[in-house]
């Protein structure tokens, strides 16, 4: 395995691990998750739906043939998370020191890099769908 391949796997694992780790809190209705999604007016469906989408994004990112799709979904999901942190929630939520915001930013950066690296797969898929 070369260095580029290793770095791409690190990006995949970091993005997927962070999203998968937060699923427990979303699906069990942890106090912080309920607070966040109530504050943005999306409790409970937004919390559950976001959790399902993060699970799908993580699976797609980890499967090499679909990393490009998962990374695009991850960019979208984390764009929403970052947006709500910057507009309604604030960087720090319930005394977390900004941890959730920094996790969202980390996943966003990993997914953007993966999307750029695999942009040819997007273009190929787009060309096939336009035929």
C-alpha positions, 0 to 999 in steps of 0.5 A, a space after each residue: 500500500 502506498 502513502 496516498 492509499 494509506 492517507 485516503 484510508 485514514 481520511 475514510 476512517 476518521 470521517 466514518 468513525 466520527 459519524 458512527 460514534 455520534 449515532 449512539 447519541 442520536 439513536 438513544 435520544 441522549 440529552 445533548 442530541 435532543 437539545 440540539 435538534 430541539 433548538 433547530 426545530 427538528 426533533 425527533 425526525 431530524 435527529 433520527 433522519 440525520 442519524 440514518 443518513 450519517 450511517 449510510 454516508 459512513 458505509 458508503 465512505 468505507 466501501 471503496 467503490 462508493 467512497 465518492 458518493 459517501 463523501 458527497 453525502 458527508 459534505 452535505 450533512 456536515 455543511 448542515 451541522 456547521 451551518 446550525 452551529 454558526 447560526 443557532 447553536 453556537 460553537 459550544 453546545 452545553 459546555 462541550 468546549 466546541 467538540 461537536 463543532 470541531 468533529 463536524 469540521 473534521 468530517 467536512 474536511 475529510 469528505 471534501 478531500 475525498 470528494 476532490 480525489 474521487 471527482 472523476 468517479 462523480 464525472 463518470 457517473 454524471 456522464 452515464 446518467 446524461 446519456 
